[in-house]
């Protein structure tokens, strides 16, 4: 079971990092929608950092949860239309 948790945590960390690299604000800078996009991106980055901290502290369960929540922020931003994300590939569900 520990090996499965480690594999899943690795996979979700990579997925979140790649998704963060691919996501961009969908509206011009300075607009309310761009601010909402920035909030989504900042929350995702924070959860990525938190997950890495939990992992280094020997807490893979909270690391996995953090990576999952971070990706949820990106998916929400994409579904709301404030983030521009690739429609092809495995990074997003939109």
Residue pairs with C-beta under 8 A, 6 or more apart in sequence:
5 60
5 61
5 64
6 60
8 64
9 51
9 55
9 60
9 63
9 64
9 67
12 51
12 64
12 67
12 68
12 71
13 48
13 51
13 52
13 55
13 63
13 67
15 67
15 71
15 90
15 91
16 44
16 47
16 48
16 51
16 67
16 70
16 71
16 74
17 48
18 91
19 44
19 71
19 74
19 85
19 91
19 92
20 41
20 44
20 45
20 48
20 70
20 74
22 85
22 86
22 91
22 92
23 40
23 41
23 44
23 74
23 77
23 78
23 83
23 84
23 85
24 37
24 83
24 84
24 85
25 33
25 34
25 37
25 38
25 41
25 82
25 83
25 84
26 33
26 37
26 81
26 82
26 83
26 84
27 33
27 34
27 37
27 82
28 34
33 81
33 82
34 82
36 77
36 80
36 82
37 77
37 82
37 83
40 73
40 74
40 76
40 77
40 82
40 83
41 73
41 74
41 77
41 83
43 70
43 73
44 70
44 71
44 73
44 74
45 70
46 70
47 66
47 67
47 69
47 70
47 73
48 66
48 67
48 70
50 62
50 66
51 62
51 63
51 64
51 65
51 66
51 67
51 70
52 63
54 60
54 62
54 63
54 66
55 63
74 83
74 85
74 92
75 92
75 93
75 94
77 83
78 84
78 85
78 92
78 94
79 94
85 91
85 92
85 94
86 92
87 94
